[in-house]
Amino acid sequence: MMNKSSAFQSLDPLFKRVEELDKIQRIAICAITCIVLIGSIFYFSILPKYEVIKQQKQTLQSLGTQLEVARKKAARLASLKREWKMKEAEFRKVMRALPEKKEIPSLLTSISQSGQDTGLEFLLFQPQKEVNKEFYGEIPVSLHIKGNFHNTVMFMDKVTGLNRIVNIRDIKISGYKEGKISTKCTAVTYKFIEKKEPAKKK
């Protein structure tokens, strides 16, 4: 095995050649040696770590983007849930204003009573055939009433102000005589239609 003294002796020719060089050449050799050493350190030590850091940064940015997308979706979902609850509350409110089937006779009585209370004369009070829509049914009532203009307006106001939904439409006014007018119209109330579940096959 070669000892340290013999190893240094083998480098003697190299040192002698360096000593023979002028100052500028020795500085150039030192500079090149430093550049090689620094380059080696950068290439084998720093560069791999830089690549790892770069990949981790890209991963972090990707996760940040995904998190932001998820946050926006969560906010949108919360908004949709709030909107759904509001619509559901509105729907229930409207449904409460629709009379049930058993309430229809008393509601028609209320309409008739409203006319009598305002001093109107009923020439016609005729419930018509029910018209079924998607989830509710329309129950029209043909009316022909006679009275002064003020009482007629009061009657329509009282009917549309009942605690159940009643609309007045197809209004036709004619025959002003002795301070009274003849009014034909249709009072329409509504009822909720419950969808029947299909019969289960045995």
C-alpha positions, 0 to 999 in steps of 0.5 A: 500500500502506498503511504502518504509520503510516496503519494505526495512524492508522486505529485512533486513533478506536478507541483514543480511544473506549476511553480514554473508557471508565471503568476497569471497562469497559476491564477488561471489554474486556481480559477478553473479549479474553483469553477470545476469544484463549484460546478461539481458541488452545484451539479451533484448537490444543489441542482437535485435539491432544486429540482425536488423543491421545484416539483414540491412547489408545483405540487403545492400550487396544484393543491392550492388550485384544487383547494380553491375550486373545492372552496368555490364548489362548497360555497356554491353548494351552500348557496344552492341549499339556501335557495332551495330552502327559500323556494321550499318555504315559499312553496309551503306557504302557497300550499297552505293558501290552497284549500283542501277538498273538504274546505271547498264548500265552506269557501264557496259559502264565504264567497257567497256571503261576501256578496250578501254582506256588501249588498249585492244581488246574486243572479248566478252562482254556479260552480263549474267543472274542476280543471286539473293542472300539474299539482293543483286543481282550479275550481271556477265559479261563474258569477252574475251579480248586480249592485252599485259600483262601490259595492261590486269593488268591495265584494271583489276586494273581500273575495281576493282577501280571503285566507285562501287563494281566490282570483277574480277573472273574465270580468264583464260589466254592463247595463248601468241602470238606477245606479246599479251595474250588472257584472259577470265574472269567474271566481277561481279557487284552487286545491292541492292535488296529491299524487297517488303512489302507483299500486305495488305489484303483488 
